[in-house]
């Protein structure tokens, strides 16, 4: 996500003020951006709106990552995402693109018959879930290092 989308999302979150008041320093904002920048900008805005509508407390980075998991991790349709991306020619999330690459790449899966493609999708799903775990682990460790 770019800084503009991030700042828009944070402004919405901070200005909603429906259930909480919170001030964030510039340094904290930079840390949040570093840890959340790999999230798609549109997803980030949806996450913020979802949080405001459903929670009473100000979110932590972990809270927002959990919401992102709801939006992308568990419910993602790998086959549909690959098809929508026109086999990598259009936007695809960084992690899903890496999973496809680790499983042979878009050219490989684009030339498969339906049976092979079904098998490849299962491989990509498994790889994607592993990458999500790794990414989440890295982000949580970074968050622990900076003190939440």
Rosetta constraint file for C-alpha pairs under 8 A:
AtomPair CA 1 CA 5 HARMONIC 6.53 0.50
AtomPair CA 1 CA 6 HARMONIC 6.83 0.50
AtomPair CA 1 CA 37 HARMONIC 5.23 0.50
AtomPair CA 1 CA 38 HARMONIC 6.13 0.50
AtomPair CA 1 CA 39 HARMONIC 5.92 0.50
AtomPair CA 1 CA 40 HARMONIC 5.12 0.50
AtomPair CA 1 CA 41 HARMONIC 4.40 0.50
AtomPair CA 2 CA 6 HARMONIC 6.42 0.50
AtomPair CA 2 CA 37 HARMONIC 7.16 0.50
AtomPair CA 2 CA 41 HARMONIC 6.80 0.50
AtomPair CA 3 CA 7 HARMONIC 5.93 0.50
AtomPair CA 3 CA 33 HARMONIC 7.59 0.50
AtomPair CA 4 CA 8 HARMONIC 6.11 0.50
AtomPair CA 5 CA 9 HARMONIC 6.17 0.50
AtomPair CA 5 CA 41 HARMONIC 5.53 0.50
AtomPair CA 5 CA 42 HARMONIC 7.61 0.50
AtomPair CA 5 CA 44 HARMONIC 7.85 0.50
AtomPair CA 5 CA 45 HARMONIC 7.43 0.50
AtomPair CA 6 CA 10 HARMONIC 6.17 0.50
AtomPair CA 6 CA 33 HARMONIC 6.98 0.50
AtomPair CA 6 CA 37 HARMONIC 7.80 0.50
AtomPair CA 6 CA 41 HARMONIC 6.84 0.50
AtomPair CA 6 CA 44 HARMONIC 7.33 0.50
AtomPair CA 6 CA 45 HARMONIC 7.90 0.50
AtomPair CA 7 CA 11 HARMONIC 5.94 0.50
AtomPair CA 8 CA 12 HARMONIC 6.21 0.50
AtomPair CA 8 CA 45 HARMONIC 7.75 0.50
AtomPair CA 9 CA 13 HARMONIC 6.20 0.50
AtomPair CA 9 CA 44 HARMONIC 6.82 0.50
AtomPair CA 9 CA 45 HARMONIC 5.21 0.50
AtomPair CA 9 CA 48 HARMONIC 6.22 0.50
AtomPair CA 10 CA 14 HARMONIC 5.96 0.50
AtomPair CA 10 CA 48 HARMONIC 7.82 0.50
AtomPair CA 11 CA 15 HARMONIC 5.69 0.50
AtomPair CA 12 CA 16 HARMONIC 5.84 0.50
AtomPair CA 12 CA 48 HARMONIC 7.44 0.50
AtomPair CA 12 CA 49 HARMONIC 7.98 0.50
AtomPair CA 13 CA 17 HARMONIC 7.51 0.50
AtomPair CA 13 CA 48 HARMONIC 6.26 0.50
AtomPair CA 13 CA 49 HARMONIC 7.78 0.50
AtomPair CA 13 CA 52 HARMONIC 7.01 0.50
AtomPair CA 14 CA 21 HARMONIC 7.39 0.50
AtomPair CA 14 CA 22 HARMONIC 6.63 0.50
AtomPair CA 14 CA 23 HARMONIC 7.57 0.50
AtomPair CA 16 CA 52 HARMONIC 7.55 0.50
AtomPair CA 17 CA 21 HARMONIC 5.59 0.50
AtomPair CA 18 CA 52 HARMONIC 8.00 0.50
AtomPair CA 19 CA 56 HARMONIC 5.39 0.50
AtomPair CA 19 CA 57 HARMONIC 6.90 0.50
AtomPair CA 20 CA 56 HARMONIC 7.14 0.50
AtomPair CA 20 CA 57 HARMONIC 6.49 0.50
AtomPair CA 20 CA 58 HARMONIC 6.54 0.50
AtomPair CA 22 CA 58 HARMONIC 7.38 0.50
AtomPair CA 24 CA 28 HARMONIC 6.08 0.50
AtomPair CA 24 CA 29 HARMONIC 6.50 0.50
AtomPair CA 25 CA 29 HARMONIC 6.23 0.50
AtomPair CA 26 CA 30 HARMONIC 6.22 0.50
AtomPair CA 27 CA 31 HARMONIC 6.36 0.50
AtomPair CA 28 CA 32 HARMONIC 6.15 0.50
AtomPair CA 29 CA 33 HARMONIC 6.16 0.50
AtomPair CA 30 CA 34 HARMONIC 6.18 0.50
AtomPair CA 31 CA 35 HARMONIC 6.27 0.50
AtomPair CA 32 CA 36 HARMONIC 5.99 0.50
AtomPair CA 32 CA 61 HARMONIC 6.91 0.50
AtomPair CA 33 CA 37 HARMONIC 5.31 0.50
AtomPair CA 35 CA 61 HARMONIC 7.78 0.50
AtomPair CA 35 CA 139 HARMONIC 6.35 0.50
AtomPair CA 35 CA 142 HARMONIC 7.98 0.50
AtomPair CA 36 CA 61 HARMONIC 7.78 0.50
AtomPair CA 36 CA 65 HARMONIC 7.92 0.50
AtomPair CA 38 CA 94 HARMONIC 7.50 0.50
AtomPair CA 39 CA 43 HARMONIC 6.87 0.50
AtomPair CA 39 CA 44 HARMONIC 6.41 0.50
AtomPair CA 39 CA 68 HARMONIC 7.77 0.50
AtomPair CA 40 CA 44 HARMONIC 6.19 0.50
AtomPair CA 40 CA 93 HARMONIC 7.30 0.50
AtomPair CA 41 CA 45 HARMONIC 6.46 0.50
AtomPair CA 42 CA 46 HARMONIC 6.35 0.50
AtomPair CA 43 CA 47 HARMONIC 6.02 0.50
AtomPair CA 43 CA 68 HARMONIC 7.49 0.50
AtomPair CA 43 CA 71 HARMONIC 7.55 0.50
AtomPair CA 44 CA 48 HARMONIC 6.27 0.50
AtomPair CA 44 CA 68 HARMONIC 7.70 0.50
AtomPair CA 45 CA 49 HARMONIC 6.31 0.50
AtomPair CA 46 CA 50 HARMONIC 6.00 0.50
AtomPair CA 47 CA 51 HARMONIC 6.06 0.50
AtomPair CA 47 CA 64 HARMONIC 6.95 0.50
AtomPair CA 47 CA 67 HARMONIC 6.24 0.50
AtomPair CA 47 CA 68 HARMONIC 6.67 0.50
AtomPair CA 48 CA 52 HARMONIC 6.23 0.50
AtomPair CA 48 CA 64 HARMONIC 7.91 0.50
AtomPair CA 49 CA 53 HARMONIC 6.18 0.50
AtomPair CA 50 CA 54 HARMONIC 6.15 0.50
AtomPair CA 51 CA 55 HARMONIC 5.53 0.50
AtomPair CA 51 CA 59 HARMONIC 7.63 0.50
AtomPair CA 51 CA 67 HARMONIC 7.91 0.50
AtomPair CA 52 CA 56 HARMONIC 7.48 0.50
AtomPair CA 59 CA 63 HARMONIC 5.48 0.50
AtomPair CA 59 CA 64 HARMONIC 6.52 0.50
AtomPair CA 60 CA 64 HARMONIC 6.51 0.50
AtomPair CA 60 CA 148 HARMONIC 7.50 0.50
AtomPair CA 61 CA 65 HARMONIC 6.20 0.50
AtomPair CA 61 CA 143 HARMONIC 7.78 0.50
AtomPair CA 61 CA 148 HARMONIC 7.66 0.50
AtomPair CA 62 CA 66 HARMONIC 6.12 0.50
AtomPair CA 62 CA 140 HARMONIC 7.20 0.50
AtomPair CA 63 CA 67 HARMONIC 6.38 0.50
AtomPair CA 64 CA 68 HARMONIC 6.11 0.50
AtomPair CA 65 CA 69 HARMONIC 6.16 0.50
AtomPair CA 65 CA 136 HARMONIC 7.86 0.50
AtomPair CA 66 CA 70 HARMONIC 6.48 0.50
AtomPair CA 67 CA 71 HARMONIC 6.41 0.50
AtomPair CA 68 CA 72 HARMONIC 5.90 0.50
AtomPair CA 68 CA 73 HARMONIC 7.21 0.50
AtomPair CA 69 CA 73 HARMONIC 4.34 0.50
AtomPair CA 69 CA 74 HARMONIC 6.25 0.50
AtomPair CA 70 CA 74 HARMONIC 5.96 0.50
AtomPair CA 70 CA 75 HARMONIC 6.58 0.50
AtomPair CA 71 CA 75 HARMONIC 6.52 0.50
AtomPair CA 71 CA 76 HARMONIC 7.40 0.50
AtomPair CA 72 CA 76 HARMONIC 5.12 0.50
AtomPair CA 73 CA 129 HARMONIC 7.35 0.50
AtomPair CA 73 CA 132 HARMONIC 7.20 0.50
AtomPair CA 76 CA 81 HARMONIC 7.66 0.50
AtomPair CA 77 CA 81 HARMONIC 6.12 0.50
AtomPair CA 78 CA 82 HARMONIC 6.14 0.50
AtomPair CA 78 CA 96 HARMONIC 7.99 0.50
AtomPair CA 78 CA 121 HARMONIC 6.93 0.50
AtomPair CA 78 CA 124 HARMONIC 7.68 0.50
AtomPair CA 78 CA 125 HARMONIC 6.57 0.50
AtomPair CA 79 CA 83 HARMONIC 6.15 0.50
AtomPair CA 79 CA 121 HARMONIC 6.50 0.50
AtomPair CA 80 CA 84 HARMONIC 5.93 0.50
AtomPair CA 81 CA 85 HARMONIC 6.15 0.50
AtomPair CA 81 CA 92 HARMONIC 7.12 0.50
AtomPair CA 82 CA 86 HARMONIC 6.47 0.50
AtomPair CA 82 CA 87 HARMONIC 5.38 0.50
AtomPair CA 82 CA 88 HARMONIC 6.85 0.50
AtomPair CA 82 CA 92 HARMONIC 7.38 0.50
AtomPair CA 83 CA 87 HARMONIC 5.85 0.50
AtomPair CA 84 CA 90 HARMONIC 7.74 0.50
AtomPair CA 85 CA 89 HARMONIC 5.94 0.50
AtomPair CA 85 CA 90 HARMONIC 4.56 0.50
AtomPair CA 85 CA 91 HARMONIC 5.66 0.50
AtomPair CA 85 CA 92 HARMONIC 5.79 0.50
AtomPair CA 86 CA 90 HARMONIC 6.07 0.50
AtomPair CA 87 CA 106 HARMONIC 5.57 0.50
AtomPair CA 87 CA 107 HARMONIC 7.79 0.50
AtomPair CA 87 CA 110 HARMONIC 6.74 0.50
AtomPair CA 88 CA 92 HARMONIC 6.54 0.50
AtomPair CA 88 CA 97 HARMONIC 7.37 0.50
AtomPair CA 88 CA 106 HARMONIC 6.33 0.50
AtomPair CA 92 CA 96 HARMONIC 6.72 0.50
AtomPair CA 92 CA 97 HARMONIC 6.16 0.50
AtomPair CA 93 CA 97 HARMONIC 6.05 0.50
AtomPair CA 94 CA 98 HARMONIC 6.16 0.50
AtomPair CA 95 CA 99 HARMONIC 6.17 0.50
AtomPair CA 95 CA 128 HARMONIC 6.74 0.50
AtomPair CA 95 CA 131 HARMONIC 6.68 0.50
AtomPair CA 95 CA 132 HARMONIC 7.29 0.50
AtomPair CA 96 CA 100 HARMONIC 6.23 0.50
AtomPair CA 96 CA 128 HARMONIC 5.96 0.50
AtomPair CA 97 CA 101 HARMONIC 6.15 0.50
AtomPair CA 98 CA 102 HARMONIC 6.02 0.50
AtomPair CA 98 CA 128 HARMONIC 7.95 0.50
AtomPair CA 99 CA 103 HARMONIC 6.29 0.50
AtomPair CA 99 CA 124 HARMONIC 5.71 0.50
AtomPair CA 99 CA 125 HARMONIC 7.86 0.50
AtomPair CA 99 CA 127 HARMONIC 5.44 0.50
AtomPair CA 99 CA 128 HARMONIC 5.13 0.50
AtomPair CA 99 CA 131 HARMONIC 7.27 0.50
AtomPair CA 100 CA 104 HARMONIC 6.47 0.50
AtomPair CA 100 CA 105 HARMONIC 5.14 0.50
AtomPair CA 100 CA 106 HARMONIC 6.52 0.50
AtomPair CA 100 CA 124 HARMONIC 5.84 0.50
AtomPair CA 101 CA 105 HARMONIC 4.03 0.50
AtomPair CA 101 CA 106 HARMONIC 6.96 0.50
AtomPair CA 102 CA 127 HARMONIC 7.65 0.50
AtomPair CA 103 CA 120 HARMONIC 7.56 0.50
AtomPair CA 103 CA 123 HARMONIC 6.88 0.50
AtomPair CA 103 CA 124 HARMONIC 6.23 0.50
AtomPair CA 103 CA 127 HARMONIC 7.70 0.50
AtomPair CA 104 CA 108 HARMONIC 5.82 0.50
AtomPair CA 104 CA 109 HARMONIC 7.40 0.50
AtomPair CA 105 CA 109 HARMONIC 6.68 0.50
AtomPair CA 106 CA 110 HARMONIC 5.81 0.50
AtomPair CA 107 CA 111 HARMONIC 6.39 0.50
AtomPair CA 108 CA 112 HARMONIC 6.85 0.50
AtomPair CA 109 CA 117 HARMONIC 6.20 0.50
AtomPair CA 109 CA 120 HARMONIC 6.95 0.50
AtomPair CA 112 CA 116 HARMONIC 5.64 0.50
AtomPair CA 112 CA 117 HARMONIC 5.55 0.50
AtomPair CA 113 CA 117 HARMONIC 6.01 0.50
AtomPair CA 114 CA 118 HARMONIC 6.16 0.50
AtomPair CA 115 CA 119 HARMONIC 6.53 0.50
AtomPair CA 116 CA 120 HARMONIC 6.14 0.50
AtomPair CA 117 CA 121 HARMONIC 6.08 0.50
AtomPair CA 118 CA 122 HARMONIC 6.56 0.50
AtomPair CA 119 CA 123 HARMONIC 6.51 0.50
AtomPair CA 120 CA 124 HARMONIC 6.13 0.50
AtomPair CA 121 CA 125 HARMONIC 6.04 0.50
AtomPair CA 122 CA 126 HARMONIC 6.26 0.50
AtomPair CA 123 CA 127 HARMONIC 6.22 0.50
AtomPair CA 124 CA 128 HARMONIC 5.87 0.50
AtomPair CA 125 CA 129 HARMONIC 6.19 0.50
AtomPair CA 126 CA 130 HARMONIC 6.39 0.50
AtomPair CA 127 CA 131 HARMONIC 6.21 0.50
AtomPair CA 128 CA 132 HARMONIC 6.14 0.50
AtomPair CA 129 CA 133 HARMONIC 6.26 0.50
AtomPair CA 130 CA 134 HARMONIC 6.22 0.50
AtomPair CA 131 CA 135 HARMONIC 6.00 0.50
AtomPair CA 132 CA 136 HARMONIC 5.96 0.50
AtomPair CA 133 CA 137 HARMONIC 6.00 0.50
AtomPair CA 134 CA 138 HARMONIC 6.20 0.50
AtomPair CA 135 CA 139 HARMONIC 6.17 0.50
AtomPair CA 136 CA 140 HARMONIC 6.02 0.50
AtomPair CA 137 CA 141 HARMONIC 6.13 0.50
AtomPair CA 138 CA 142 HARMONIC 6.16 0.50
AtomPair CA 139 CA 143 HARMONIC 6.07 0.50
AtomPair CA 140 CA 144 HARMONIC 6.20 0.50
AtomPair CA 141 CA 145 HARMONIC 6.23 0.50
AtomPair CA 142 CA 146 HARMONIC 6.42 0.50
AtomPair CA 143 CA 147 HARMONIC 6.19 0.50
AtomPair CA 143 CA 148 HARMONIC 5.07 0.50
AtomPair CA 144 CA 148 HARMONIC 5.61 0.50
